[in-house]
């Protein structure tokens, strides 16, 4: 009997000891948590603690910054369109194609080489109909076409929308830049000629690309113009064709 009582007393003492150990461990854990919270809520973090929208930083917290787009300084890739206008003080470096037409002097050799090679290959009915236009001349061309549509009963707003399908406003035309050429007449049938086929196959070797492709109208905001070609430099022209990109897409691609 006595041995049984002693055994029960030992069990009670053991249970009591386990309870005490548990309480001590619990107090130690609570003390560490309190210390952690006190370390966080220091004076330098007081402003953070007062702002309920901020979260306590963790080891996995990552601060991300918006990357600035790469700046393109290549003069051959200057983007001019309805969103990007020429600077008011823009002054192109020009050289003469003939007695009337001019083109950027830094690219005119490639243009002449391309035209000469076309003739050697038997394409003799392609010529430069329009190249560089001053902003003032562009304004005259634009206004003349607007008035033609208004003479047909269109309002000014309606006339401008129609003109903008094929002619850009002054300061937003690539012809003001001096790096674009229109071949032959403004005629969609040009894409059925041997000259157009030659350009599609060979123009990139001289740094030229078809600027306003039919499948890119929603991006360029300009109707398909088979006669309008733009100089961007040989390496860029080849790459643009490989990637199937218009100039707007290519510039964004390079800015990433």
VENJO-V487324 format. One line per field, one symbol per residue. phi: phi as a letter, one per 20 degrees, with the letter a starting at -180 (. if undefined). Layout:
phi->???
This chain:
phi->.fffffffffffffffffffffffffffffffffffffffeegfdfffffefeedffdfefceddfffffeedfffdgecbfdcdfffefcfedceebfdecbgffcffffffffffgffenedddbeebcfcffffffffffffffffffeoffgfffffffffccefgndeffffndccdelefbffgfdeffffffgecgffdndcffdfffdgfefmcfgcfeeccecngffffffffeldefgffffffef
